[in-house]
């Protein structure tokens, strides 16, 4: 039966039922337990969240800008969350592009409090392990206005209206733009340099940065400035920065200061007709109760995963411990099997390794504490996470 058969919960509840845990707040429980994986024993930290409870909701944790990072504990305490885990993979380093700073921005789409923050980078530009067959950087785990969790795919739909005609918009607040495209940056991006957005290609992250770029600032519906190089610094709320590379740069050069320009953008869901209040990137590992085909069953690591059961009304947030005793972790295939054994019908892999973290606040505490041991020995600043909130 292969490596997958090696993953088993130690002292777990029967299949189909998440282990009972200690109550942190109405509808929120926490428990830790051990898992026998092929590479050794792993320790799991599990949050079970009842989304059907009117006193509970989840949302994106982030530091107020897409291109910024903070520790999960700081994000949770700043937002008033009772618990949370780390989120999406992100632009953590730029060793292949000397002189270009890493933005810290996440790979996939992000929605917070019903507001679109960003779209997904091209598949070849992502950070993280190889994607399972049939998945993309546009895949998300989200919760809709109906308070049900689901897996979906969010794609950018947008355009730029100019005196010369409409241009397709292929990027929104993302650290990498497709070749030949135009992308938009808003106040939600933050103050980080936009230079990284024109580096690499759709299939090769380490490819050189483009030397054919153009940037236009639009304020009040008109072009107010233009430059050949990507800029940096905070973007005012009434301003949109359009950045083009190759063919996209050529089209932007047709604009002059004073020209009227309108920019539209939204994220379109592939399957859900219910608007999302929250969505985060990563990749699916379990769908309709079955692991995706071809999941990695050879590389064990510390991991974070989110899933749901009960038609999306029960959410499971699981983070592995990074202490030396448990650092061997699980394979992606074992992760999917573990979530299924807890009753999940769908599961979604988030960033792991040194990013993996789960925090929670006891009922009598004023701040969260880190429940697992981060494998790097300390909390790693991350761009986003999943926060659990309670009004009870």
PAMILO-465284 format. One line per field, with one value per residue (C-alpha): residue number from 1; x, y negated, z negated; residue in three letters. Coordinates in pm, whole numbers, plus 50000, padded with zeros to 5 digits. Layout:
residues N
seq	NUM; ...
px	X; ...
py	Y; ...
pz	Z; ...
type	Ala; ...
This chain:
residues 392
seq	1; 2; 3; 4; 5; 6; 7; 8; 9; 10; 11; 12; 13; 14; 15; 16; 17; 18; 19; 20; 21; 22; 23; 24; 25; 26; 27; 28; 29; 30; 31; 32; 33; 34; 35; 36; 37; 38; 39; 40; 41; 42; 43; 44; 45; 46; 47; 48; 49; 50; 51; 52; 53; 54; 55; 56; 57; 58; 59; 60; 61; 62; 63; 64; 65; 66; 67; 68; 69; 70; 71; 72; 73; 74; 75; 76; 77; 78; 79; 80; 81; 82; 83; 84; 85; 86; 87; 88; 89; 90; 91; 92; 93; 94; 95; 96; 97; 98; 99; 100; 101; 102; 103; 104; 105; 106; 107; 108; 109; 110; 111; 112; 113; 114; 115; 116; 117; 118; 119; 120; 121; 122; 123; 124; 125; 126; 127; 128; 129; 130; 131; 132; 133; 134; 135; 136; 137; 138; 139; 140; 141; 142; 143; 144; 145; 146; 147; 148; 149; 150; 151; 152; 153; 154; 155; 156; 157; 158; 159; 160; 161; 162; 163; 164; 165; 166; 167; 168; 169; 170; 171; 172; 173; 174; 175; 176; 177; 178; 179; 180; 181; 182; 183; 184; 185; 186; 187; 188; 189; 190; 191; 192; 193; 194; 195; 196; 197; 198; 199; 200; 201; 202; 203; 204; 205; 206; 207; 208; 209; 210; 211; 212; 213; 214; 215; 216; 217; 218; 219; 220; 221; 222; 223; 224; 225; 226; 227; 228; 229; 230; 231; 232; 233; 234; 235; 236; 237; 238; 239; 240; 241; 242; 243; 244; 245; 246; 247; 248; 249; 250; 251; 252; 253; 254; 255; 256; 257; 258; 259; 260; 261; 262; 263; 264; 265; 266; 267; 268; 269; 270; 271; 272; 273; 274; 275; 276; 277; 278; 279; 280; 281; 282; 283; 284; 285; 286; 287; 288; 289; 290; 291; 292; 293; 294; 295; 296; 297; 298; 299; 300; 301; 302; 303; 304; 305; 306; 307; 308; 309; 310; 311; 312; 313; 314; 315; 316; 317; 318; 319; 320; 321; 322; 323; 324; 325; 326; 327; 328; 329; 330; 331; 332; 333; 334; 335; 336; 337; 338; 339; 340; 341; 342; 343; 344; 345; 346; 347; 348; 349; 350; 351; 352; 353; 354; 355; 356; 357; 358; 359; 360; 361; 362; 363; 364; 365; 366; 367; 368; 369; 370; 371; 372; 373; 374; 375; 376; 377; 378; 379; 380; 381; 382; 383; 384; 385; 386; 387; 388; 389; 390; 391; 392
px	50000; 50306; 50414; 50063; 49962; 50225; 50038; 49813; 49678; 49792; 49497; 49268; 48891; 48725; 48752; 48501; 48532; 48790; 48935; 48758; 48957; 48979; 48728; 48893; 48576; 48222; 48262; 48644; 48842; 49210; 49389; 49731; 49801; 50067; 50074; 50286; 50432; 50673; 50964; 50881; 50636; 50483; 50293; 49983; 49813; 49449; 49188; 48829; 48603; 48222; 48133; 47764; 47804; 47690; 47957; 48242; 48392; 48720; 48908; 49244; 49521; 49759; 49970; 49763; 49951; 50004; 50381; 50454; 50514; 50458; 50455; 50133; 50110; 50142; 49885; 49641; 49678; 49652; 49328; 49182; 49175; 49140; 49346; 49518; 49767; 50011; 49893; 50008; 50353; 50531; 50813; 51064; 51395; 51547; 51895; 51862; 51794; 52082; 51976; 51605; 51439; 51198; 50851; 50722; 50395; 50192; 50168; 49792; 49476; 49370; 49035; 48994; 48663; 48503; 48763; 48992; 49356; 49547; 49549; 49776; 50123; 50199; 50255; 50625; 50679; 50552; 50748; 50683; 50679; 50562; 50190; 49979; 49865; 49564; 49611; 49717; 49827; 49465; 49335; 49198; 49043; 48767; 48455; 48152; 47887; 47684; 47946; 48048; 48404; 48487; 48767; 48758; 48966; 48978; 49089; 49154; 48914; 48999; 49082; 49235; 49037; 49252; 49198; 49353; 49115; 49087; 49382; 49348; 49465; 49675; 49795; 49670; 49903; 50121; 50497; 50524; 50343; 50295; 50524; 50386; 50124; 49996; 49934; 49775; 49902; 49680; 49716; 49668; 50006; 50198; 50526; 50754; 50936; 50750; 51076; 51026; 50704; 50895; 51152; 51135; 50894; 50567; 50758; 51090; 51110; 51488; 51486; 51640; 51436; 51285; 51459; 51148; 50918; 50697; 50496; 50204; 50027; 49655; 49475; 49120; 49076; 49371; 49741; 49944; 50297; 50497; 50841; 51041; 51133; 50912; 50879; 50829; 50666; 50313; 50033; 49759; 49405; 49294; 49582; 49643; 49987; 49992; 50311; 50378; 50646; 50733; 50411; 50234; 50502; 50462; 50089; 50139; 50388; 50098; 49957; 50034; 49995; 49634; 49487; 49169; 49215; 48979; 49083; 48849; 48937; 48771; 48831; 48595; 48517; 48527; 48251; 48088; 47803; 47836; 48067; 48374; 48429; 48771; 49001; 49365; 49605; 49786; 49691; 49427; 49530; 49189; 48869; 48530; 48682; 48962; 49329; 49432; 49619; 49997; 50050; 50412; 50464; 50841; 50930; 50844; 50828; 50662; 50331; 50019; 49685; 49325; 49017; 48647; 48373; 47998; 47926; 48172; 48030; 48316; 48670; 48988; 49320; 49620; 49985; 50267; 50524; 50875; 51055; 51359; 51177; 50899; 51068; 51055; 50693; 50465; 50455; 50183; 50014; 50022; 49887; 49586; 49526; 49548; 49286; 49058; 49098; 48978; 48661; 48756; 48606; 48838; 49183; 49418; 49794; 49943; 50304; 50514; 50864; 50979; 50647; 50428; 50268; 49950; 49858; 49567; 49443; 49304; 48975; 49143; 49436; 49482; 49721; 49775; 50056; 50241; 50123; 50371; 50748; 50846; 51111; 51341; 51350; 51147; 50839; 50891; 50723; 50466; 50240; 49911; 49729; 49388; 49239; 48960; 48741; 48480; 48225; 48129
py	50000; 49772; 49491; 49350; 49647; 49550; 49243; 49320; 49114; 49217; 49229; 49058; 49066; 49301; 49203; 48934; 48752; 48490; 48554; 48372; 48075; 47806; 47525; 47190; 47000; 47083; 47311; 47324; 47614; 47707; 48038; 48187; 48551; 48766; 48918; 49214; 49117; 49306; 49083; 49100; 48963; 48624; 48410; 48228; 47919; 47904; 47629; 47731; 47439; 47454; 47209; 47272; 47106; 46742; 46629; 46758; 46637; 46664; 46411; 46339; 46229; 45987; 45687; 45423; 45450; 45728; 45673; 45691; 45959; 46014; 46310; 46506; 46416; 46046; 46071; 46258; 46025; 45712; 45838; 45973; 46334; 46618; 46849; 46870; 47042; 46925; 46897; 46895; 46950; 46624; 46435; 46508; 46455; 46312; 46464; 46509; 46140; 45943; 45600; 45685; 45703; 45979; 45834; 46082; 46095; 46417; 46637; 46684; 46476; 46314; 46184; 46020; 45909; 45944; 45717; 45837; 45778; 45948; 46198; 46498; 46494; 46717; 47081; 47071; 46780; 46948; 47051; 47383; 47753; 47874; 47837; 48154; 48225; 48020; 47746; 47385; 47077; 46958; 47231; 47105; 47214; 46973; 46907; 46749; 46513; 46829; 46913; 47233; 47328; 47448; 47505; 47291; 47111; 46731; 46573; 46208; 46033; 45674; 45421; 45076; 44830; 44584; 44343; 44615; 44887; 45135; 45341; 45666; 45640; 45944; 45858; 45707; 45638; 45938; 45979; 46126; 46020; 46240; 46169; 45901; 45788; 45488; 45514; 45280; 45184; 45010; 44876; 45234; 45333; 45124; 44940; 45218; 45176; 45299; 45400; 45772; 45777; 45765; 46035; 46396; 46541; 46732; 47061; 46973; 46776; 46729; 46582; 46230; 45918; 45750; 45438; 45336; 45182; 44877; 44745; 44503; 44345; 44280; 44046; 43921; 44110; 43946; 44016; 43795; 43931; 44192; 44349; 44629; 44803; 44967; 44746; 44789; 44613; 44597; 44557; 44309; 44445; 44245; 44366; 44677; 44762; 44947; 45142; 45300; 45532; 45605; 45568; 45429; 45160; 45072; 45020; 44802; 44583; 44477; 44284; 43920; 43719; 43601; 43892; 44042; 44395; 44624; 44947; 45231; 45550; 45831; 46194; 46440; 46772; 47087; 47270; 47076; 46836; 46717; 46417; 46485; 46306; 46468; 46659; 46765; 46938; 47271; 47598; 47869; 48216; 48369; 48319; 48492; 48719; 48846; 48744; 48587; 48826; 48815; 48644; 48651; 48954; 48930; 48588; 48549; 48199; 47984; 47873; 47662; 47768; 47647; 47851; 47885; 48137; 48126; 47957; 47680; 47593; 47746; 47621; 47801; 47615; 47841; 47746; 47991; 47938; 47837; 47950; 48169; 48478; 48438; 48243; 48529; 48431; 48584; 48618; 48435; 48771; 48847; 48500; 48567; 48907; 48753; 48492; 48758; 48965; 48658; 48654; 48384; 48413; 48142; 48021; 47750; 47731; 47405; 47294; 47522; 47565; 47262; 47087; 47352; 47211; 47237; 46984; 46978; 46772; 46939; 46810; 46618; 46485; 46148; 46267; 46577; 46823; 47029; 47389; 47566; 47528; 47340; 47552; 47251; 47195; 46873; 46734; 46648; 46330; 46429; 46231; 46378; 46645; 46767; 46605; 46746; 46488; 46519; 46274; 46506
pz	50000; 50003; 49776; 49739; 49529; 49271; 49145; 48852; 48565; 48219; 47982; 48231; 48237; 48489; 48854; 48942; 48613; 48518; 48171; 47890; 47766; 47505; 47555; 47630; 47717; 47830; 48130; 48113; 47965; 47958; 47921; 47988; 48075; 48238; 48585; 48690; 49026; 49250; 49140; 48770; 48517; 48591; 48343; 48467; 48324; 48428; 48416; 48480; 48573; 48588; 48864; 48797; 48457; 48497; 48248; 48466; 48793; 48979; 49185; 49340; 49107; 49278; 49175; 49356; 49686; 49939; 49960; 49587; 49324; 48952; 48715; 48675; 48305; 48383; 48663; 48440; 48141; 48357; 48511; 48186; 48306; 48055; 48277; 48612; 48840; 49105; 49463; 49823; 49971; 50049; 50221; 49948; 50131; 50450; 50468; 50846; 50906; 50747; 50631; 50638; 50298; 50203; 50151; 49894; 50092; 50112; 50420; 50457; 50446; 50120; 49996; 49655; 49504; 49849; 50014; 50292; 50197; 50476; 50761; 50828; 50983; 51287; 51200; 51288; 51048; 50733; 50425; 50251; 50340; 50680; 50735; 50769; 51123; 51228; 50967; 51019; 50827; 50852; 50620; 50290; 49964; 49870; 49667; 49831; 49705; 49632; 49363; 49542; 49630; 49980; 50229; 50541; 50800; 50821; 51149; 51218; 51455; 51539; 51805; 51861; 52068; 52267; 52560; 52781; 52661; 52374; 52253; 52059; 51699; 51606; 51257; 50931; 50638; 50720; 50705; 51057; 51374; 51681; 51976; 52216; 51963; 51770; 51396; 51143; 50799; 50545; 50191; 50068; 50212; 49958; 50002; 50130; 50460; 50766; 50940; 50862; 51066; 51397; 51310; 51428; 51681; 51667; 51662; 51497; 51176; 51197; 51549; 51574; 51504; 51808; 51939; 52135; 51874; 51828; 51535; 51535; 51238; 51267; 51029; 51058; 51383; 51562; 51617; 51382; 51442; 51630; 51600; 51759; 51434; 51169; 50863; 50490; 50197; 50065; 50318; 50222; 50195; 50500; 50718; 50929; 51062; 51395; 51466; 51804; 51935; 52301; 52505; 52199; 52169; 52537; 52490; 52183; 52374; 52595; 52299; 52222; 51904; 51887; 52086; 51940; 51804; 51615; 51446; 51349; 51165; 50972; 50886; 51052; 50882; 51091; 50904; 50620; 50677; 50317; 50258; 50046; 49718; 49693; 49931; 49924; 50163; 50136; 50308; 50259; 50138; 50059; 50256; 50217; 49954; 50178; 50194; 50522; 50750; 50755; 50419; 50303; 50080; 50039; 49894; 49525; 49377; 49113; 49267; 49220; 49367; 49350; 49432; 49373; 49313; 49256; 49586; 49507; 49165; 48964; 49031; 48929; 48896; 48842; 48790; 48725; 48452; 48554; 48238; 48310; 48180; 48438; 48717; 48969; 49029; 49291; 49667; 49857; 49916; 49542; 49470; 49694; 49534; 49187; 49271; 49415; 49096; 48901; 49107; 49357; 49704; 49841; 49740; 49860; 49807; 49680; 49638; 49420; 49285; 49086; 49158; 48993; 48682; 48478; 48210; 47968; 47674; 47364; 47226; 46942; 47148; 47316; 47588; 47797; 47737; 47995; 47953; 48181; 48193; 48512; 48686; 48728; 48353; 48367; 48536; 48903; 49031; 49297; 49534; 49420; 49224; 49120; 48811; 48595; 48422; 48148; 48014; 47728
type	Unk; Unk; Unk; Unk; Unk; Unk; Unk; Unk; Unk; Unk; Unk; Unk; Unk; Unk; Unk; Unk; Unk; Unk; Unk; Unk; Unk; Unk; Unk; Unk; Unk; Unk; Unk; Unk; Unk; Unk; Unk; Unk; Unk; Unk; Unk; Unk; Unk; Unk; Unk; Unk; Unk; Unk; Unk; Unk; Unk; Unk; Unk; Unk; Unk; Unk; Unk; Unk; Unk; Unk; Unk; Unk; Unk; Unk; Unk; Unk; Unk; Unk; Unk; Unk; Unk; Unk; Unk; Unk; Unk; Unk; Unk; Unk; Unk; Unk; Unk; Unk; Unk; Unk; Unk; Unk; Unk; Unk; Unk; Unk; Unk; Unk; Unk; Unk; Unk; Unk; Unk; Unk; Unk; Unk; Unk; Unk; Unk; Unk; Unk; Unk; Unk; Unk; Unk; Unk; Unk; Unk; Unk; Unk; Unk; Unk; Unk; Unk; Unk; Unk; Unk; Unk; Unk; Unk; Unk; Unk; Unk; Unk; Unk; Unk; Unk; Unk; Unk; Unk; Unk; Unk; Unk; Unk; Unk; Unk; Unk; Unk; Unk; Unk; Unk; Unk; Unk; Unk; Unk; Unk; Unk; Unk; Unk; Unk; Unk; Unk; Unk; Unk; Unk; Unk; Unk; Unk; Unk; Unk; Unk; Unk; Unk; Unk; Unk; Unk; Unk; Unk; Unk; Unk; Unk; Unk; Unk; Unk; Unk; Unk; Unk; Unk; Unk; Unk; Unk; Unk; Unk; Unk; Unk; Unk; Unk; Unk; Unk; Unk; Unk; Unk; Unk; Unk; Unk; Unk; Unk; Unk; Unk; Unk; Unk; Unk; Unk; Unk; Unk; Unk; Unk; Unk; Unk; Unk; Unk; Unk; Unk; Unk; Unk; Unk; Unk; Unk; Unk; Unk; Unk; Unk; Unk; Unk; Unk; Unk; Unk; Unk; Unk; Unk; Unk; Unk; Unk; Unk; Unk; Unk; Unk; Unk; Unk; Unk; Unk; Unk; Unk; Unk; Unk; Unk; Unk; Unk; Unk; Unk; Unk; Unk; Unk; Unk; Unk; Unk; Unk; Unk; Unk; Unk; Unk; Unk; Unk; Unk; Unk; Unk; Unk; Unk; Unk; Unk; Unk; Unk; Unk; Unk; Unk; Unk; Unk; Unk; Unk; Unk; Unk; Unk; Unk; Unk; Unk; Unk; Unk; Unk; Unk; Unk; Unk; Unk; Unk; Unk; Unk; Unk; Unk; Unk; Unk; Unk; Unk; Unk; Unk; Unk; Unk; Unk; Unk; Unk; Unk; Unk; Unk; Unk; Unk; Unk; Unk; Unk; Unk; Unk; Unk; Unk; Unk; Unk; Unk; Unk; Unk; Unk; Unk; Unk; Unk; Unk; Unk; Unk; Unk; Unk; Unk; Unk; Unk; Unk; Unk; Unk; Unk; Unk; Unk; Unk; Unk; Unk; Unk; Unk; Unk; Unk; Unk; Unk; Unk; Unk; Unk; Unk; Unk; Unk; Unk; Unk; Unk; Unk; Unk; Unk; Unk; Unk; Unk; Unk; Unk; Unk; Unk; Unk; Unk; Unk; Unk; Unk; Unk; Unk; Unk; Unk; Unk; Unk; Unk; Unk; Unk; Unk; Unk; Unk; Unk; Unk; Unk; Unk; Unk; Unk
